[in-house]
């Protein structure tokens, strides 16, 4: 029997799973034995596996999918420069990146809600995936899953942290005086028209750099790095530990209303995943003193011990 859900709070299935986990039953996780031991060594305990997901319809149907418009116009010159329509620069593909970002934030928020419901202080080993939804060509499922952990001491973070670091990495990070803050994802999409110059270079027998395509992947990667740094600064971290840097390149028919119609565009999508971290300070340990015991039998040791006992 399915339960109705208005989209607020936890989905009914997730709420039921959290209720079972909070009723004193055994918790579940994807941690290895070594990760479990490492997390406990720095004062944390796993409280359960948590996840968040959403299925989003990405509307690219019709004869003019504006998300992928290159904006190229030859201006009467077949060899005119073909710029990169970049999402970070406000190109039409920015709407697609915004849809991706909103879906990821929704999935992360639902995972964090499960963490809070279980009494957790954060999530480690969080893995974020995006995959086509079966039988729906224009739909994508965004899912994030990890293990919620709780600090054994009385100090609680103001809000749950999320991190891609596994249990061993999490323990090493804390031991070095750093804490995870948030899992970050940055995406950039660039669209570039294959103008006459690019097509001639691709058809040439010469070994040469493809200038247009080189620029496409370079500016898309650079824009993704800028977006990641911007996300990190907004979340208050001091640095970012990168988890993955993926680049996807493909081609499609040009959909621009003007310019070199009937030709091809190349598209590049760069996605960076990482965790922003912050430094914390601890009270330095008091230096240990070295005790020196004399080995001669001149009575000096007995006299010093006697004086110490009289004080």
N, C-alpha and C positions, 0 to 999 in steps of 0.2 A: 504494500500500500504506500503510495507516494504522499508526502506531506507538502502543503503549500508553503511558499517562502516569498516574502516581499523584497528580498535582497538586503535587508538590514541584519546586522549581527551575523552569527554563524549559520551556515546552512543546516537544516535539520539533521542530516546524516552526520555532519561534523560535530554538532552539539551532542548527539547521542554518543559518539565515540569519545568525546571529552568527558562526558558524564561517567562513562564506564571507567576511563582512566583515573578520574578523580575519586572514585568510590573505594579506593584501597586495593584495587587489583594490580596485577603485574604490569609494569610499564614496558613499552616496546621501543626499539631504536634500531638504527642501521650501523651502530658503532661496533668496531672490532673490540676484542678483549684489551688490546693495547691502548686503544683510544679511550675506552672506559676507565682504565687505570690511570691514564694521563689526566683526564678531566678530574677525577677524584683527587689526584695529587695536588691540584691547585685550588681545592676547596669548592668544587662544584659537583652536583649530582644530576644525572639524567632523569627527566620526569616523563618523557614520552615522545613519540614521533608525531610531528605536526606537519600539516600541508595546507596549501591554498591553491586554488585553480579558478580559471574562468575561460569560457569559450567566447570568442569575439568574431563577429562577422566583419570582414574587410571587403568593402564594396569596390571591386575593380571591374565590374561587368560593364558591357556596353562598348560602343565603337571608339570611345575616347576616354580611356582611364587616366584622368588628369593627374593621378598620383605620380605617374611615370613620364610626364611631359618633359622633353629636353629643352624646349624653348629655342631651338636652333633656327636661324634664318640665314640663308647664304648671301643676302643683300646684293645679289647680282654677281657675286664672286664665288665660284665653285670651291675655291681653296681658302675661304674665309675661316678664321679661327673658330673652333667649336668649343665653347666654354662648358664647364661642368655645372649642371644645375644641382646645387648642394642643399640638402635638407637644413643644415645649420646656417645657411645663408638665406633662408626664407623661400626656397624653391617649392613648387607644388608637392614634391615628395615629403616635405616637412609634415604634412597632414598624416601621412602613413607612419612616420616615426612617432608622432604624438599619439596615434592610436596604439602603437606597440607599447609606449611608455605607460599609458594609462592602464593597459591590460596587465602589465607587470606589477604596477603599484597595487592594483586590486588583488592580485594573487598574493603578493607579499603581505598586504594588510590582513588578509584572511588567515594566513599562516601565523602572523603575530597575534591575532585574536585567539587562536587556539593555544598559543604559548601562554598568553595571559590567563586564559581559562584554566590551564593546568597549574598555574602558580609558578611558571617559569620566568627566569630573568633574561633569557636570550635563546638564540637558536644557533647551533653549530652545524657544520657539514651541510649547509643549505645548497641544494642543487636546483637550478632554474632551467626549464626546458620550454621550447616552443615547437609545436608540431601540428601539421595539418589535421583537422578534425575529420574522421572517416565519413565518407558519403556527403561531404559538404565542401566543395572546392574553394569557396570563398571564406571559410572559417578556420581559425587557428585556436588551438588550446594552449594556454599559458599555465604552467604548473611549477610550483616550488615546494620542495619537501626537505625536511631536516629533522634534527633532534633537539627538543627543548631541554634546557639545563637550568638548574637553580643553584644559587650560591648558598653554601652551608652557613655562612655568618649572618649577622644582623644587617649588614649594609646591602641595600637594594638599589639597582639602577633606576633612574626616573622613568625609563621606558625600555622595552626589550631591545636587545641588540640582535643583529643578524649577521652571519658570517659564512663564507664558503669554506673557511678553514676546517679541516677535520679535527678530531679530538687531540691528536698529537700536536698539530700546528697551533691549536687554541692554547694548549698548555705552555708551549714554548713562547708564544706571544705574551701571555701573562707573566711568565717567569722573567721576561726581558723588560718588564715595566710598561707594557702597552695593552690596551683593551680594544676589542672590535667595536665598531659603532653601527655601521649599516652595510648591507649588501647593495652594491651599486651596479647598474647596467646602463651603458651608453651605446646608442646606435646612431649611425650616420649613413645616409643613402645619397649616392651621386648618380646622375644620369648624364651621359655624353653622347652626342650624335656622331656616328661614323661618317665624317665628311669625306670629300674626294681625296684629300691628302692622306687620311687614315686608310682608306680603302686601297690606295695605290701602294702604300707601305706594306700593307698586309699581303698584297698580291705580288710583291717584289721577291726576286730570288736572293737578294742581298741579306746578309746578317746585319741587322741594325736594330736600334732601340725603337719601339713603338711609342713615340712621344705622347700622343694623345691618351693612350691607355695607361702609360706610366703616370701621367699627371692625374688621371682619374683615380687610381688606387692610392696615390700619395695624398691627395687632398681629402679623400674620404677617411683614410686612417687618421690624418691630422685632425679632422673635425671630430671624430669619435673621441680622440684623446682630450680635446678641448671640452667636450660635453662631460666626460668622466671627471675632469678636474673641477668643472663647475658644479656637478652633483656633489662631489666630495666637500667642496667649500661650503655648500649649503647645509650639509649634514654635520658640519663642525669638526671634521677629522683633521689630524695633523699630517696624514699620509695615506697612501692607498697601496694595498697589496693586490697585484693583478692575478686573476685566476685564469682567464683565457682571453685570447684575441683572435676572433674568427673573421675571415673575409670571404664573402660570396660574390662571384662575378658571373653575370649571365647577359644574354642579349635578347632584345625583343624588337618587334617592328616599331618604327618611329610613329608616334601618335601626334606630333605637333601639327597644329592647324596651318602653319606657314612653313616655308623653307623647303628643305630637300625631302619631299614626300616620297613614300614608298620605299624608303631605305631602312637601315637598321640603327638601333641605339645600343650602346653597352651600358650596363648598370653595375654598380658596386655597392655592397652593403657591408659595413664594418661594425662588429659588435664586440664591445669590451665588457668583461665582467670582473669585478674586484670587490674588495672590502676596505672601506675607510676605517682607519685606526686612530686612536688618540693615546697620548702619553699620560701616565699617572705617576704620582710620587708616593713613595713608601718611606717609613721611618728606617733609616739605615741601622743595620744590626750593630750592636756594640762589639768592638774588636775583642777577640779572645786573648787572654793573657797566657803567656807561657810560664809554667812553673818549673823552676830549676832546683833540683834536689842535690845537695853535695853528697859525694860518695865517700869522703874521708871520715874517719872516726875520731875527730878531735873534739867532739862535744858541742860544736857550734850549732848543729841542727837542733839538739836538745835544748840549748839555751834559748834559741829563737822561738821554738814551740812553747817553752815555758813562759816567755814574756807575752806571747800572743794570748795564752790562756789566762794570764793575770789581767788583761785589759777588760 
